[in-house]
Amino acid sequence: MKSLPVEYFTIGTPILDDQRHINNAIIFLHGWGGDCGSIRRINEIIGPKKTIGY
């Protein structure tokens, strides 16, 4: 099996449930170009009372 690089980017503070699972995470697939920093393109619609709320 070949290795698969995984990138991640954090915005804000994780919100944990009673079992300490993060419940405000978003899986963002950025495609083949760029890097995980491309999530900044949708940053303005992420957050409380926004399109992708938590």
MDTraj code that builds the backbone (N, CA, C; nanometers):
import mdtraj as md
import numpy as np

residues = "MET LYS SER LEU PRO VAL GLU TYR PHE THR ILE GLY THR PRO ILE LEU ASP ASP GLN ARG HIS ILE ASN ASN ALA ILE ILE PHE LEU HIS GLY TRP GLY GLY ASP CYS GLY SER ILE ARG ARG ILE ASN GLU ILE ILE GLY PRO LYS LYS THR ILE GLY TYR".split()
xyz = np.array([
    [0.0840, -0.1179, 0.0000],
    [0.0000, 0.0000, 0.0000],
    [0.0883, 0.1239, 0.0000],
    [0.0588, 0.2179, -0.0873],
    [0.1341, 0.3425, -0.0928],
    [0.0845, 0.4370, 0.0159],
    [0.1728, 0.5239, 0.0597],
    [0.1308, 0.6219, 0.1597],
    [0.0546, 0.7343, 0.0919],
    [-0.0313, 0.7969, 0.1652],
    [-0.1125, 0.9067, 0.1155],
    [-0.0928, 1.0263, 0.2066],
    [-0.0377, 1.1350, 0.1541],
    [-0.0203, 1.2520, 0.2395],
    [-0.1556, 1.3153, 0.2718],
    [-0.1702, 1.3599, 0.3937],
    [-0.2933, 1.4245, 0.4393],
    [-0.2554, 1.5603, 0.4959],
    [-0.3273, 1.6630, 0.4529],
    [-0.3048, 1.7968, 0.5048],
    [-0.4257, 1.8375, 0.5870],
    [-0.4038, 1.9220, 0.6838],
    [-0.5178, 1.9762, 0.7576],
    [-0.4902, 2.1211, 0.7920],
    [-0.5972, 2.1923, 0.8160],
    [-0.5898, 2.3351, 0.8448],
    [-0.6956, 2.3626, 0.9497],
    [-0.6635, 2.4395, 1.0497],
    [-0.7614, 2.4693, 1.1538],
    [-0.8003, 2.6164, 1.1510],
    [-0.9282, 2.6398, 1.1754],
    [-0.9817, 2.7743, 1.1884],
    [-1.0680, 2.7734, 1.3137],
    [-1.0442, 2.8614, 1.4044],
    [-1.1272, 2.8682, 1.5244],
    [-1.0882, 2.7664, 1.6293],
    [-1.1799, 2.7444, 1.7207],
    [-1.1577, 2.6561, 1.8344],
    [-1.2446, 2.5323, 1.8222],
    [-1.1862, 2.4120, 1.8416],
    [-1.2684, 2.2910, 1.8376],
    [-1.3745, 2.2932, 1.9480],
    [-1.4942, 2.2467, 1.9145],
    [-1.6019, 2.2312, 2.0123],
    [-1.6178, 2.0814, 2.0352],
    [-1.6020, 2.0383, 2.1599],
    [-1.6042, 1.8963, 2.1934],
    [-1.7382, 1.8563, 2.2541],
    [-1.7810, 1.7338, 2.2214],
    [-1.9004, 1.6804, 2.2849],
    [-1.8614, 1.6090, 2.4145],
    [-1.9559, 1.5412, 2.4773],
    [-1.9304, 1.4748, 2.6058],
    [-1.8248, 1.3646, 2.5967],
    [-1.8096, 1.3050, 2.4774],
    [-1.7093, 1.1994, 2.4594],
    [-1.5787, 1.2538, 2.4022],
    [-1.5660, 1.3868, 2.4010],
    [-1.4463, 1.4573, 2.3550],
    [-1.4215, 1.4426, 2.2056],
    [-1.5289, 1.4215, 2.1277],
    [-1.5192, 1.4232, 1.9824],
    [-1.5407, 1.5673, 1.9360],
    [-1.4638, 1.6099, 1.8389],
    [-1.4815, 1.7444, 1.7842],
    [-1.6069, 1.7441, 1.6983],
    [-1.7012, 1.8339, 1.7267],
    [-1.8262, 1.8329, 1.6506],
    [-1.8444, 1.9569, 1.5631],
    [-1.7399, 2.0353, 1.5447],
    [-1.7494, 2.1477, 1.4514],
    [-1.6421, 2.1378, 1.3430],
    [-1.6098, 2.0153, 1.3030],
    [-1.5092, 1.9927, 1.1988],
    [-1.5748, 1.9881, 1.0617],
    [-1.5015, 2.0289, 0.9613],
    [-1.5464, 2.0241, 0.8225],
    [-1.4402, 1.9489, 0.7420],
    [-1.4834, 1.8535, 0.6624],
    [-1.3920, 1.7879, 0.5696],
    [-1.4008, 1.8641, 0.4385],
    [-1.2897, 1.9217, 0.3972],
    [-1.2843, 2.0059, 0.2778],
    [-1.1896, 1.9411, 0.1780],
    [-1.2427, 1.8969, 0.0659],
    [-1.1604, 1.8361, -0.0384],
    [-1.1268, 1.9438, -0.1405],
    [-1.0002, 1.9770, -0.1499],
    [-0.9611, 2.0900, -0.2330],
    [-0.9238, 2.0515, -0.3751],
    [-0.9323, 1.9269, -0.4089],
    [-0.8987, 1.8857, -0.5451],
    [-0.7500, 1.8605, -0.5606],
    [-0.7057, 1.8594, -0.6828],
    [-0.5668, 1.8242, -0.7115],
    [-0.4735, 1.9443, -0.7114],
    [-0.5259, 2.0641, -0.7242],
    [-0.4404, 2.1823, -0.7270],
    [-0.4415, 2.2533, -0.5937],
    [-0.3390, 2.3276, -0.5694],
    [-0.3338, 2.4051, -0.4459],
    [-0.3003, 2.3200, -0.3248],
    [-0.3415, 2.3669, -0.2088],
    [-0.3165, 2.2947, -0.0853],
    [-0.4316, 2.3190, 0.0115],
    [-0.4193, 2.2694, 0.1339],
    [-0.5297, 2.2802, 0.2292],
    [-0.5597, 2.4252, 0.2667],
    [-0.4696, 2.5172, 0.2410],
    [-0.4934, 2.6582, 0.2684],
    [-0.6028, 2.7181, 0.1816],
    [-0.6427, 2.6447, 0.0768],
    [-0.7486, 2.6962, -0.0105],
    [-0.8835, 2.7028, 0.0600],
    [-0.8949, 2.6464, 0.1792],
    [-1.0195, 2.6577, 0.2557],
    [-1.0483, 2.8039, 0.2900],
    [-0.9476, 2.8876, 0.2842],
    [-0.9690, 3.0306, 0.3109],
    [-1.0700, 3.0909, 0.2138],
    [-1.0857, 3.0277, 0.0957],
    [-1.1831, 3.0772, -0.0017],
    [-1.3259, 3.0693, 0.0505],
    [-1.3523, 2.9722, 0.1372],
    [-1.4883, 2.9589, 0.1902],
    [-1.4977, 3.0038, 0.3356],
    [-1.3906, 3.0589, 0.3906],
    [-1.3869, 3.1008, 0.5304],
    [-1.4994, 3.1973, 0.5658],
    [-1.5379, 3.2851, 0.4732],
    [-1.6403, 3.3852, 0.5038],
    [-1.7795, 3.3253, 0.5225],
    [-1.8023, 3.1997, 0.4825],
    [-1.9336, 3.1371, 0.5020],
    [-1.9331, 3.0339, 0.6141],
    [-1.8219, 3.0250, 0.6894],
    [-1.8093, 2.9291, 0.7998],
    [-1.8200, 3.0040, 0.9318],
    [-1.9057, 2.9583, 1.0210],
    [-1.9144, 3.0173, 1.1541],
    [-2.0575, 3.0258, 1.2025],
    [-2.0752, 3.0675, 1.3277],
    [-2.2098, 3.0795, 1.3837],
    [-2.2984, 3.1704, 1.2974],
    [-2.4190, 3.1248, 1.2724],
    [-2.5203, 3.1979, 1.1959],
    [-2.4789, 3.2246, 1.0511],
    [-2.3905, 3.1411, 0.9970],
    [-2.3505, 3.1515, 0.8567],
    [-2.3943, 3.0251, 0.7837],
    [-2.3684, 3.0192, 0.6537],
    [-2.4117, 2.9061, 0.5712],
    [-2.3652, 2.7731, 0.6283],
    [-2.2394, 2.7637, 0.6658],
    [-2.1863, 2.6425, 0.7312],
    [-2.1644, 2.6799, 0.8768],
    [-2.2689, 2.6653, 0.9557],
    [-2.2654, 2.7076, 1.0967],
    [-2.2216, 2.5973, 1.1897],
    [-2.1943, 2.6369, 1.3106],
    [-2.1648, 2.5386, 1.4160],
    [-2.2155, 2.5879, 1.5469],
])
top = md.Topology()
chain = top.add_chain()
for i, resn in enumerate(residues, 1):
    res = top.add_residue(resn, chain, resSeq=i)
    for name in ("N", "CA", "C"):
        top.add_atom(name, md.element.get_by_symbol(name[0]), res)
traj = md.Trajectory(xyz[None], top)
